[in-house]
Amino acid sequence: EGYTSLLWIFEGFTSYYDDLVLLRSGVISQASYLKLLKAQIDRYLQNPGRFVQTVAESSFDAWIKFYRPDENSNNAGTSYYNKGCLVALCLDLGLRLRGSNLDALLQKMYANTQNGVQVNERTIFELCEQLTGDNWLEQINHLINTTDELPLDQLLPEFGLNYSIQRDKQLPFGMKLADKPEGVLVQQVNRSASAAKAGLSAQDVIVAIDGLKATEKLLARYAKASGEYVVHAFRRDELMTFRISADALELQEVQLTVEDQNKLDKWLKFTAP
């Protein structure tokens, strides 16, 4: 086990270029790339753990959390692959607004390592300052050492993409559910929703709500109503009773639409140094 708080660089930056290189090399279209980007942002927005754990903490905790996942992982932490990818995006766009880009930063980092200079906690701060002449302490700390939202809604419009949030899909009582022969299996529970407040947990099997046999469809119907309901569920072999308030948690999804292709090209098309 190697402990480092920099996996948001080593794995996150790689995740960012995974898809971008496919676009720049002509393997996928711009529309396909934006679809992949949307999926990354949706995953970030639908992760309640992003308000609990910073991406630097996620990097350091990799061996005790990321590689030992459980049903509550999405509530307790964030992914240095996913958020690290979006941090790389924010850095790339931020650098471009100041006359540089992430390509140039990585080229400098590679040249330094060829001269025996190791990547450390200060490397990204120092390289951003070298490339732009500006102090990046506050901006980078915001991205990696806080649980504040990433400034995607501010940066993407600067490069020709309209960024808007939609809430189309819903989780009944904040739970991800699956119908099983024995009842309705609770796969995940969002920490902020009424199911979690009532005491329901992942791996519980709901057998009844409001005196009726539970199904995923019935739970979804009750979640959109109003009032409080009695829920019976098995936790392993124990039958338990919960009182749960109607609550249909809306999932956030991003909508990305091209408004200025020329601005978008300045980001997506590779420019040789």
N, C-alpha and C positions, 0 to 999 in steps of 0.2 A: 504494500500500500504506500503510495506516494502522496503526501498531503500538500496541497497548494490551493490558493484562492483564485487561481488564474485559469481554471478550465473554461471560463466564459470566453477566454481568448483562444486557447488551444482547440477546443471543441466548438465553441459558438461561432468563431470566425469561419471555421471550416464549414459549418452548417450554412452560413450565409453564402459562401462561394459555391457550395454544392449545386445550388439551383442557378445562380448567376452565371457560372461558367457554361452550363448547358445552354443558356440563352445566348451568350456571347459567341459561342462556337457554332450556333445555328442548329443545334440538336432539337431544341424546343422553340416554340413561337413566343412572342411577347405575351399573348393571351394566356398561354400555358404557364409562363413564369408568374404572371400576376395571380393566377389561380393558386399556385404553390405558395406565393407570398401571403395571400389571403388565408390559407390554411394555417400558416405559422402564426399569423396575428390572431385568428380565431382561437387557436389552442392557448395562446397567452391570455386572451380576454376571458376564457372560460376556466381559467385556473385560479381558484380562490386562494391558493397557497402563495400567489405572488404578493399578497398583502401581508404575509407572515415572514417570508424568508427572502433575503436579497440574493442576487445572482452570485456575488462573491462568497456568501455563506453557503449557497448551494454547491459551489465548487469545492469548498473545504470539507463539506459534509458528505461528499460523494460516496465514500466507503461505508458510512454508517446509515445513509438514507437512500441514495439513488440506486445503489446495487442491492438494496434490501427493501424493495417496494412492498407496500400493502394497500389495502382498500382505502386507507386514509391519506395516502401520499399526496394526492391532489389537493387536499385541504391544508397540508402541513408544509409544503415546500414548492419550489419552482425548479424548472429544468435549465441547467446551464447550456444545454443544446438549444432549446427553444428561445429562452430569453437572451442567451448569448448571441444567437443569430440576429435578433432584433436590436440588441445593443450595437452589434457590428453595423447594421443598417443605419442606425442613428448616428454613429460615428462617421460613416461614409458620407452621409448627406450633410452632416455638420461640417466636415472638412471641405466638402465641395462648395459650401456657401462661403468658405474662407479661402478659396482658390487652390485647394489640394484635394486629396481623396484617399480612401483606404488602400487602394492599390499602391500608392506611393509610400504609405506608412509601412506596409508589409515588405516592400522592396528595401526600405531603409533597415527594417528589423532583420531581414535576411543578411544584408551586407554587414551589419553589426555582428551577427552570430558567426559569420565567416572570419571575423577578426577577433573571435573569442569573447565577445560581449554577450553575456547570458541575459535572457528575458527575466525581468524581476517585477516587483510590485509597482515600480515607478516608470517602467518602460513606455507604456502607452501615453502617460501624462507627458513625458519628456519628448517623445516623437511628435505628438500633436503640437506641442509648443514649437519645436524645431520647424515643422512644416508650415505653420501659420503665423508664428510670432506672438501668439496669444497664450495666456494662461488658461489651461483647461481643467484646473483643479475642481472647480464647482460643477462644471458640466459632467465630467466623468464620474465624480462621486455621486451625482444624482442618478446616473445610469446604473452603477454597480453596487453602491453601498446604501441605497435607500429602497423602500418598497413603494415609492411614488410611481405613478403611471409614466410609461415612456412617452416622450413627446412626438409620437408618430403623427398625431393630428395636426401638429405644427410644421413638421419637416416634409412630409409627403406632398402637401399642396405646393410647396416651393419647387417641386420637380414634376409638376403637371398632373398629379393624381389627386382627385377629389376623395377625401377620406370621411366616411360617415358610418355611424353605428346603427345597426338594425337589431330588433329583438323579436324574431319570428318564432323560434322554437322555445318550448317550455318543458321544464322538468316538474312533474307532479310533486308538490310538497318539497321540492328541491332534491328529489331522489332520481337516480338512474335505475330503472326497473327492468325486470325480465320475467315473463310468465313461465312458471314451471309447474309440473304435475302436482307438487305439494303446496303450491301457493305462488305468491309473487315475491321473487327474490330481490332484495335490495342490494344493488351492486355498488352504488356510491351514494353518499349523502353530502350535500353541500353544507359547509359549516355555518352559513348565514341563514339557512332556510328553516321553516317551521318543523320539519321532520327531525333535524338535529336538535332543535330546542326541546322537542317532545321526548327525546331520548332514543329514537330509532337509530340503528347503526348498520353499517355494511354487513352483509351475510345474514341479517334477519330475514325471515320468511313471513310475509304478511298473509294471513289467512282470511281476515274479515275486516270490513269497515262499515260502521253504522249498522251492524247486524246483518250485512250481506256478504256473500262469498266474494273475496277480493279478486279482481283481475286488473291488469295494467290499464285497460280501457276504463274500468269503473273508477279507479283511483284518479285517473286524469280528469274524469268528469267531476268528481267531488272537489278536486283541487281548484277548479275554476269557479266553484260555487262560493258560498260564504258560510261562516259558522265554524263550530268545533265538532269533531267527530271522535268516536271511540274506535281505536284500531287494535286488533288482536294480532299478535305475531309470535312466532317461535324463534327463540334465540337458542340455537342448538336444540336441546330437548325440553326447554322450559317455555311454557306459554306465558306471554307477558301482555299487559294492557297499557295502551298509550292514549293520551288525549292530544289530538293534533288539530291545529287551526288550518283552514283552507288557505292554500298558498301555491301558486303556480310560478315557480322561479323562471324568469325569462333569461334565455341564453343570449349573450351579446355576440353578434357577428358583424364583421366589417364589410363594407361595400366599397370597392375601389373602382373608380371610373376615370378614364383618361380624359383630361381637359385640355392639355397642351402637349402634343407629341414632341415638339422641338425641345421643350424643357425635359421631358422624360428621356429623350435620346442622350442628353448630356450626362445623365446618370447611368443608363443601362448599357450604352455602347462603350466598349473598351477603347481607350486612347493610349497608344504606346508612348512611353516616356521619351 
